[in-house]
């Protein structure tokens, strides 16, 4: 009952004039960044964080969460109409969305995507409301060792479940952590890694510089390379008859909605996973379980609904560990978490007791954003199709202007803009060689928090690492740490296990 | 065969791995300028954490290099060009123009640098008319100025062009009424379009 009251208060907070205005604006921007190939929720949130300094944290998080949410809806528009996923989270939407559009049923695909997103979003937000308070209550008992163990587990998840090249994944995690150590040592106060005596390094490297570099500049370079060819937009007729036809096609997608919503939410909670693998997994499982699995890939509404349900559900799921444990569940929530630190908040379970307006304002806004995005998405389809016709040669320099100003604004130092360019170019090169970049962004955000938790724990234990592994004194920390170790060695054991059984 | 097509994914993989290994060594060396030891009696040295993290990076790159020579990674056997020659033009011109932009920001200031950057970029890559390019290149910095300096109160670098903005600040922070400020803003935002369209009409 208390949760329900808090939720209502949260909804009332999001209906305040400024918050509601930003929520609708955020949904629109999210739909836009999601729809544009090359831009996704993570790029939108990274580039827009600097402009949220003007409003209070609650309004800022409502705005950015709406952008995140809207981008999950918007990704489907270009997947269906252009055959290019608007964001990586909408890759699976292309599989059946594009064939539907080619068959002349683009409206069915777009409606299926919007309704799927709405259902996934609603189910996940209800699950979020139910799970968040008890999880935060448990997390309130966490001290430094448990916090550090959780962070190690977040890094280990990338290694165990990320699916990328293991040395390259670990390298990405470590480089993010090294970058986070630049500046003054928090215990001894000594300067660390000040290259060439440049004073700009003394204040450390702001996570935004890396995030905007990689997801702004780097992503644009990547997209410029990918989209140099012409794209073919499908024809679309929007009228009530088509919309009615599209809704009647959704009757057979009940199973896809269930799989997408529940699987998406739980995959979204995992730090290494996020919305992209969630949507791909949902598509795969729905296809396997479907009676007409052979038709998947030729334009089935269920093939659009499953990934779209999942990516929205996962985006909400990834906010659960961010709010309750202070551990982001996706690259976008890593940036949101960094944003909270910039706004002067301490991410983690204390937010529920110290900043209830912030937490419940965000949760309440998710319900409202879900509704508004559905309405805006369907109502503005013709407008988004016009936006998709903007040549990338015009959009790209505008994004670069936003990146340069966004990189400069937080610290007002050109040094950071240079670093951002360097990270953008470096991130682009590394991504081309299959180095995953998301772990680096997660580590630069979590690095200072992990170092602080580790050093506090070691002070508590008089320097003994045993504090993280001792079941008798720290059972939660030890359990999490052993899970992390299993995740770390899993990729090494897997092939050995298969080899052994092959020989046997 | 141009340099671009000769630089294959295979070559890029080993080149980048070696560069990253060297960077890791440099980071270890730099970290070692602080104390990198730690024991239960004495506090952790300031260089301890970055040193061992950099050592981990070095080990990862060495494994990547070994996998390359054993041909165990996808990239080690890929002899396709690292970047398509046509795409290389897009990427390289973008990177160079961004570097020039940031250099220019330090000297000319952001607003004037943006005008040149946008004009160059649109002229080079888009097929838009000169009028469109001019209006777009002039209006974007004006909107950037209004957003950052007026709305967010965050000053962006102005370099040698700073004195030109003093009269603007006088209007923004002077005794003008809010109504007049809005009139100035609308006039400023629209002025590039009006000027360019008038110029098009009368100068042939």
Interface residues (C-beta under 8 A of the other chain):
Chain A: X51 X53 X54 X165 X167 X168 X170 X171 X174 X175 X177 X178 X181 X185 X187 X188 X190 X192 X193 X195 X217 X220 X221 X224 X225 X226 X228 X391 X393 X394 X396 X397 X398 X400 X401 X404 X405 X408 X409 X412 X414 X417 X418 X421 X425 X428 X429 X430 X432 X433 X434 X451 X455 X458 X462 X463 X464
Chain B: X9 X12 X13 X16 X20 X27 X30 X31 X34 X38 X39 X40 X41 X43 X44 X45 X46 X47 X49 X50 X53 X54 X56 X57 X60 X61 X63 X64 X67 X73 X74 X75 X82 X83 X84 X86 X87 X90 X91 X94 X95 X98 X99 X101 X102 X105 X106 X110 X114 X117 X118 X121 X122 X125 X126 X127 X128 X136 X140 X144 X147 X148 X151 X152 X154 X155 X156 X157
